[in-house]
Amino acid sequence: MGDYYSSAARIPESPRDGDPDMPRPPRRFALRRWDDPTGVSGLGIVGYGVAWSDDRVVLRWLGTTTGVAQFCVFDSLDDLMRVHGHGGRSEVVWVDPSFGGPRESSVRIGGYLD
């Protein structure tokens, strides 16, 4: 089998690599929980995820307290935090820099109590 090359599949050297039509690369994050009113999820880093350029989010729970390390897909980060944010007791900690500006340390997004 020969090598496969695709300009669409290349990894940009920098965000958008000078091409405004190129989608942003996915951005990794950790979900950190400060308080767990249910006693199920645990505290600290409870999952890792990827935020895609179309706003969809994939989260993988670590399963430290439950033994279940499942994947969940959400239409947006807001949706994830609305369901699993525990009313502002969780936060997103970005692993990768923002492609729209300076590196963000963390973003606290409020959610609703489960």
CYANA upper distance limits for C-alpha pairs under 8 A (distance plus 0.5 A):
  5 TYR  CA      9 ALA  CA      8.40
  6 SER  CA     10 ARG  CA      7.15
 12 PRO  CA     16 ARG  CA      6.94
 12 PRO  CA     17 ASP  CA      5.93
 13 GLU  CA     17 ASP  CA      6.51
 15 PRO  CA     24 ARG  CA      7.01
 15 PRO  CA     25 PRO  CA      7.90
 15 PRO  CA     99 PHE  CA      6.41
 16 ARG  CA     20 PRO  CA      6.69
 16 ARG  CA     21 ASP  CA      8.23
 16 ARG  CA     22 MET  CA      5.97
 16 ARG  CA     23 PRO  CA      7.22
 16 ARG  CA     24 ARG  CA      6.55
 17 ASP  CA     22 MET  CA      8.34
 23 PRO  CA     53 SER  CA      6.79
 24 ARG  CA     52 TRP  CA      8.30
 24 ARG  CA     53 SER  CA      5.91
 24 ARG  CA     99 PHE  CA      8.05
 25 PRO  CA     52 TRP  CA      7.61
 25 PRO  CA     53 SER  CA      7.19
 26 PRO  CA     50 VAL  CA      6.70
 26 PRO  CA     51 ALA  CA      6.08
 26 PRO  CA     52 TRP  CA      5.08
 26 PRO  CA     53 SER  CA      6.70
 27 ARG  CA     50 VAL  CA      5.97
 27 ARG  CA     51 ALA  CA      5.62
 27 ARG  CA     52 TRP  CA      7.06
 27 ARG  CA     94 TRP  CA      8.14
 27 ARG  CA     95 VAL  CA      8.00
 27 ARG  CA     96 ASP  CA      6.20
 27 ARG  CA     97 PRO  CA      8.18
 27 ARG  CA     98 SER  CA      8.30
 28 ARG  CA     48 TYR  CA      7.94
 28 ARG  CA     49 GLY  CA      6.19
 28 ARG  CA     50 VAL  CA      4.93
 28 ARG  CA     51 ALA  CA      6.80
 28 ARG  CA     94 TRP  CA      6.74
 28 ARG  CA     95 VAL  CA      5.87
 28 ARG  CA     96 ASP  CA      6.17
 29 PHE  CA     48 TYR  CA      6.33
 29 PHE  CA     49 GLY  CA      5.76
 29 PHE  CA     50 VAL  CA      6.64
 29 PHE  CA     51 ALA  CA      8.10
 29 PHE  CA     92 VAL  CA      6.90
 29 PHE  CA     93 VAL  CA      5.99
 29 PHE  CA     94 TRP  CA      4.79
 29 PHE  CA     95 VAL  CA      5.49
 29 PHE  CA     96 ASP  CA      7.66
 30 ALA  CA     45 ILE  CA      6.96
 30 ALA  CA     46 VAL  CA      8.21
 30 ALA  CA     47 GLY  CA      6.37
 30 ALA  CA     48 TYR  CA      4.90
 30 ALA  CA     49 GLY  CA      6.63
 30 ALA  CA     92 VAL  CA      6.34
 30 ALA  CA     93 VAL  CA      5.66
 30 ALA  CA     94 TRP  CA      6.92
 30 ALA  CA     95 VAL  CA      7.53
 31 LEU  CA     45 ILE  CA      6.17
 31 LEU  CA     46 VAL  CA      6.39
 31 LEU  CA     47 GLY  CA      5.72
 31 LEU  CA     48 TYR  CA      6.55
 31 LEU  CA     49 GLY  CA      8.09
 31 LEU  CA     90 SER  CA      7.40
 31 LEU  CA     91 GLU  CA      6.39
 31 LEU  CA     92 VAL  CA      5.43
 31 LEU  CA     93 VAL  CA      6.90
 32 ARG  CA     43 LEU  CA      7.75
 32 ARG  CA     44 GLY  CA      5.55
 32 ARG  CA     45 ILE  CA      4.77
 32 ARG  CA     46 VAL  CA      6.45
 32 ARG  CA     47 GLY  CA      7.91
 32 ARG  CA     90 SER  CA      6.00
 32 ARG  CA     91 GLU  CA      5.82
 32 ARG  CA     92 VAL  CA      6.84
 32 ARG  CA     93 VAL  CA      7.55
 33 ARG  CA     42 GLY  CA      7.85
 33 ARG  CA     43 LEU  CA      5.59
 33 ARG  CA     44 GLY  CA      5.60
 33 ARG  CA     45 ILE  CA      6.84
 33 ARG  CA     46 VAL  CA      7.19
 33 ARG  CA     89 ARG  CA      6.52
 33 ARG  CA     90 SER  CA      4.68
 33 ARG  CA     91 GLU  CA      6.98
 34 TRP  CA     43 LEU  CA      6.37
 34 TRP  CA     44 GLY  CA      6.81
 34 TRP  CA     89 ARG  CA      5.81
 34 TRP  CA     90 SER  CA      6.19
 34 TRP  CA     91 GLU  CA      8.48
 35 ASP  CA     43 LEU  CA      6.85
 35 ASP  CA     86 HIS  CA      8.41
 35 ASP  CA     89 ARG  CA      5.88
 35 ASP  CA     90 SER  CA      7.76
 36 ASP  CA     40 VAL  CA      7.69
 36 ASP  CA     41 SER  CA      7.01
 36 ASP  CA     42 GLY  CA      6.60
 36 ASP  CA     43 LEU  CA      6.99
 36 ASP  CA     86 HIS  CA      7.86
 36 ASP  CA     89 ARG  CA      7.98
 37 PRO  CA     86 HIS  CA      8.19
 40 VAL  CA     65 THR  CA      7.16
 40 VAL  CA     66 THR  CA      7.49
 41 SER  CA     46 VAL  CA      7.34
 41 SER  CA     63 GLY  CA      8.27
 41 SER  CA     64 THR  CA      8.45
 41 SER  CA     65 THR  CA      6.80
 41 SER  CA     66 THR  CA      7.83
 42 GLY  CA     46 VAL  CA      7.31
 42 GLY  CA     64 THR  CA      7.98
 42 GLY  CA     65 THR  CA      6.60
 46 VAL  CA     61 TRP  CA      6.50
 46 VAL  CA     62 LEU  CA      6.08
 46 VAL  CA     63 GLY  CA      7.79
 46 VAL  CA     64 THR  CA      7.92
 47 GLY  CA     59 LEU  CA      7.04
 47 GLY  CA     60 ARG  CA      5.92
 47 GLY  CA     61 TRP  CA      4.68
 47 GLY  CA     62 LEU  CA      5.54
 47 GLY  CA     63 GLY  CA      8.49
 48 TYR  CA     59 LEU  CA      6.23
 48 TYR  CA     60 ARG  CA      5.94
 48 TYR  CA     61 TRP  CA      7.16
 48 TYR  CA     62 LEU  CA      8.00
 49 GLY  CA     57 VAL  CA      7.46
 49 GLY  CA     58 VAL  CA      5.87
 49 GLY  CA     59 LEU  CA      4.60
 49 GLY  CA     60 ARG  CA      6.45
 50 VAL  CA     57 VAL  CA      6.21
 50 VAL  CA     58 VAL  CA      5.84
 50 VAL  CA     59 LEU  CA      7.09
 51 ALA  CA     55 ASP  CA      6.88
 51 ALA  CA     56 ARG  CA      6.55
 51 ALA  CA     57 VAL  CA      5.04
 51 ALA  CA     58 VAL  CA      7.17
 51 ALA  CA     77 LEU  CA      7.93
 52 TRP  CA     56 ARG  CA      5.91
 52 TRP  CA     57 VAL  CA      6.62
 55 ASP  CA     75 ASP  CA      7.04
 55 ASP  CA     76 SER  CA      5.58
 55 ASP  CA     77 LEU  CA      7.65
 56 ARG  CA     73 VAL  CA      7.79
 56 ARG  CA     74 PHE  CA      6.27
 56 ARG  CA     75 ASP  CA      4.98
 56 ARG  CA     76 SER  CA      5.26
 56 ARG  CA     77 LEU  CA      7.67
 57 VAL  CA     73 VAL  CA      6.26
 57 VAL  CA     74 PHE  CA      5.66
 57 VAL  CA     75 ASP  CA      6.82
 57 VAL  CA     76 SER  CA      6.17
 57 VAL  CA     77 LEU  CA      6.60
 57 VAL  CA     80 LEU  CA      8.26
 58 VAL  CA     71 PHE  CA      7.41
 58 VAL  CA     72 CYS  CA      6.25
 58 VAL  CA     73 VAL  CA      5.05
 58 VAL  CA     74 PHE  CA      6.93
 59 LEU  CA     71 PHE  CA      6.12
 59 LEU  CA     72 CYS  CA      5.72
 59 LEU  CA     73 VAL  CA      6.91
 60 ARG  CA     69 ALA  CA      7.03
 60 ARG  CA     70 GLN  CA      6.17
 60 ARG  CA     71 PHE  CA      4.89
 60 ARG  CA     72 CYS  CA      6.90
 61 TRP  CA     68 VAL  CA      7.99
 61 TRP  CA     69 ALA  CA      5.49
 61 TRP  CA     70 GLN  CA      6.07
 61 TRP  CA     71 PHE  CA      6.95
 62 LEU  CA     68 VAL  CA      7.90
 62 LEU  CA     69 ALA  CA      5.53
 62 LEU  CA     70 GLN  CA      8.19
 63 GLY  CA     67 GLY  CA      5.13
 63 GLY  CA     68 VAL  CA      5.05
 63 GLY  CA     69 ALA  CA      4.95
 63 GLY  CA     70 GLN  CA      8.02
 64 THR  CA     68 VAL  CA      8.21
 64 THR  CA     69 ALA  CA      8.44
 74 PHE  CA     79 ASP  CA      6.76
 74 PHE  CA     80 LEU  CA      6.45
 75 ASP  CA     79 ASP  CA      6.99
 75 ASP  CA     80 LEU  CA      8.49
 76 SER  CA     80 LEU  CA      7.03
 77 LEU  CA     81 MET  CA      6.73
 78 ASP  CA     82 ARG  CA      6.45
 78 ASP  CA    109 ILE  CA      8.01
 78 ASP  CA    111 GLY  CA      8.40
 79 ASP  CA     83 VAL  CA      6.88
 80 LEU  CA     84 HIS  CA      6.39
 80 LEU  CA     85 GLY  CA      7.73
 81 MET  CA     85 GLY  CA      4.66
 81 MET  CA     86 HIS  CA      8.21
 81 MET  CA     90 SER  CA      8.42
 81 MET  CA    109 ILE  CA      7.16
 81 MET  CA    110 GLY  CA      7.21
 81 MET  CA    111 GLY  CA      5.58
 81 MET  CA    112 TYR  CA      8.35
 82 ARG  CA     86 HIS  CA      8.37
 82 ARG  CA     87 GLY  CA      8.37
 82 ARG  CA    110 GLY  CA      7.69
 82 ARG  CA    111 GLY  CA      4.57
 82 ARG  CA    112 TYR  CA      5.86
 83 VAL  CA    111 GLY  CA      7.21
 83 VAL  CA    112 TYR  CA      7.16
 83 VAL  CA    113 LEU  CA      8.43
 83 VAL  CA    114 ASP  CA      7.32
 84 HIS  CA     90 SER  CA      8.38
 84 HIS  CA    111 GLY  CA      7.57
 84 HIS  CA    112 TYR  CA      8.37
 84 HIS  CA    114 ASP  CA      7.78
 85 GLY  CA     89 ARG  CA      6.65
 85 GLY  CA     90 SER  CA      5.55
 85 GLY  CA     91 GLU  CA      7.73
 85 GLY  CA    109 ILE  CA      7.90
 85 GLY  CA    110 GLY  CA      6.82
 85 GLY  CA    111 GLY  CA      5.09
 85 GLY  CA    112 TYR  CA      7.11
 85 GLY  CA    113 LEU  CA      8.00
 86 HIS  CA     90 SER  CA      6.86
 86 HIS  CA    110 GLY  CA      8.43
 86 HIS  CA    111 GLY  CA      6.41
 86 HIS  CA    112 TYR  CA      6.38
 86 HIS  CA    113 LEU  CA      5.32
 86 HIS  CA    114 ASP  CA      6.65
 87 GLY  CA    110 GLY  CA      6.15
 87 GLY  CA    111 GLY  CA      4.89
 87 GLY  CA    112 TYR  CA      4.88
 87 GLY  CA    113 LEU  CA      5.18
 87 GLY  CA    114 ASP  CA      8.34
 88 GLY  CA    108 ARG  CA      7.58
 88 GLY  CA    109 ILE  CA      6.77
 88 GLY  CA    110 GLY  CA      4.61
 88 GLY  CA    111 GLY  CA      5.95
 88 GLY  CA    112 TYR  CA      8.03
 89 ARG  CA    110 GLY  CA      8.21
 90 SER  CA    108 ARG  CA      7.57
 90 SER  CA    109 ILE  CA      8.08
 90 SER  CA    110 GLY  CA      8.33
 91 GLU  CA    106 SER  CA      7.75
 91 GLU  CA    107 VAL  CA      6.68
 91 GLU  CA    108 ARG  CA      5.05
 91 GLU  CA    109 ILE  CA      6.63
 92 VAL  CA    106 SER  CA      6.47
 92 VAL  CA    107 VAL  CA      5.92
 92 VAL  CA    108 ARG  CA      6.64
 92 VAL  CA    109 ILE  CA      7.86
 93 VAL  CA    105 SER  CA      7.05
 93 VAL  CA    106 SER  CA      4.89
 93 VAL  CA    107 VAL  CA      6.83
 94 TRP  CA    104 GLU  CA      7.41
 94 TRP  CA    105 SER  CA      7.03
 94 TRP  CA    106 SER  CA      6.43
 94 TRP  CA    107 VAL  CA      8.29
 96 ASP  CA    103 ARG  CA      8.30
 97 PRO  CA    102 PRO  CA      7.61
 97 PRO  CA    103 ARG  CA      5.09
 97 PRO  CA    104 GLU  CA      7.11
 98 SER  CA    102 PRO  CA      6.87
 98 SER  CA    103 ARG  CA      5.96
 98 SER  CA    104 GLU  CA      7.15
